[in-house]
């Protein structure tokens, strides 16, 4: 009698649904997965080490590149840790802007997630719908910071600059002209806040549209219900956060439990799941779209009616305005010192965590009193999720591995760091 | 002697007359697919090669033909190269018995339906051999999935066709169509509706198209059975798949939608100025085929992919029982002459 053995399959890193550079070693019994061993490190760029050799402010840009689909949220955790270390007061308007952009980032991230999750399970149309909306939000990023993705918009003490009064418009081109041009510029006639409001109000309808494609789709349900089930106890033990934890039915959200920025002042709900399977996590994230949109509308409302500074007026931490530099020697010196040497943080340590779209994203900084961190530790939400991969896919089929990768919403920028 | 020669040349001319338009149809089906799905997905589709991208298929073919055919080191050369041919040949050969209009066909054989069933079943060997000969785990999984899936759906499809056979009382495709003449309500879609649905869904599964494309499974097993194929060998797989899609659509039109019969027949339009609409024409056949092809594209843009075991469950536990029950219903209807179709 011949010997029957399981066989090993190499899934990734060059695989259409490896979400970047995931490498899974799968031990398969036919189509059934017996063991899944994720290999990480293919996107390691040494962010934490790099931060040790640079003044605090110069590492903000690296944070964008950690979880490169929820850029501003990463910045938020980093600057919040620095602010804690320095004890800087952030102006209220800046806090509202941060709240708004955190939520826009959440929508950006979840759009990317629904697109790729759908694509992994074969529903490819959703991917392009999601990217249509993403494009608009990217334009907002570009309008405030000049960069579509890696914004570097948050700074210790506030944000880089106030929201623009005018939303940039599409220029006429061979492809977009006449009626098309008026249509794409319809929301862009007024200020940026007008644009965000128009987009967000329309977005509720868009989410409904996505749901018509998937939520009650029998095939979608067959592919996600009962797949990758995590019990609430197990989810806590595994260190899950964000929608992964809420999908299992635990109402844990840092925005409610440890409010930062202006989350204590805005009204929103935390959706939670019941069964802890892929479908529940899908529903939770779809609901988060709507909650994020609600928060954005409240922020827009406040920002419209309240003006004020957007960055702390503390020249040790934030640069003086260009005007002041022209005739004030002190300001010029501050500017020079800030952009060469940076600032020195008092010796000590600080941990700041925010509810990033994927879960708790935290930065732990130890300062020895120098102008750069002695050590920076990034707590990436994706890491514990990926670590639970084996537990979630064991006994499922190869196609379900793909569903679980999608539901974990993995991005390797933050896992490999 | 002379007669034989003329017959031979005439037959060859007919073969070319079917094969060349078929290849062109495949070429433009790929373009149509990209355009239609493009518009469903708020994008343009190909629009750079020629006006509205009309020359795109030729650019694709040219590219594929010029690429190297890579033979994996430990593959079985002979099987690896013969597999695409095994997929393609039946897809084209089946067209021999397809009537395009009353009496317009390459071969009029009385067992036409049986011939088509036999040939379309052969196509799967290409897929299995390709997956096996590639000596790749991904391709192997694709071949396994395909083998299991085809067994299930071949049966459902066969039973659906038996329904048509009972209704028409003949295996000859030409006679099947003429048996449906009368009006829109005489076509077999009405009495055989469950069989039509099952036939077409099985057809989608048979051709490995979304949402049943588990043998290819882009996001799971990369490209499944043809993951190791490149260049012309890949193009042949592609050609075979699309020729099969057109075949399934054409057969659905012939067997359930009255082939070349006009949908305006029997509506009392005869003798009025709109009389020209009621005539039979291959244009109707063409239009009906296009309708089913459009469904293929629509499915692909809409549905997520089934999991392999779910496809099997659907095939064995839903489709086959329904077809068997409906066969009995049809048989009773035919024997007792219930309805106006027989």
Interface residues (C-beta under 8 A of the other chain):
Chain A: X7 X9 X15 X16 X17 X30 X31 X118 X119 X120 X121 X122 X123 X124 X125 X128 X129 X132 X213 X214 X217 X219 X220 X222 X223 X397 X398 X399 X400 X401 X402
Chain B: X37 X40 X41 X42 X43 X137 X138 X141 X144 X145 X210 X211 X213 X214 X217 X218 X219 X220 X221 X222 X300 X301 X302 X303 X304 X305 X306 X307 X308 X309 X310
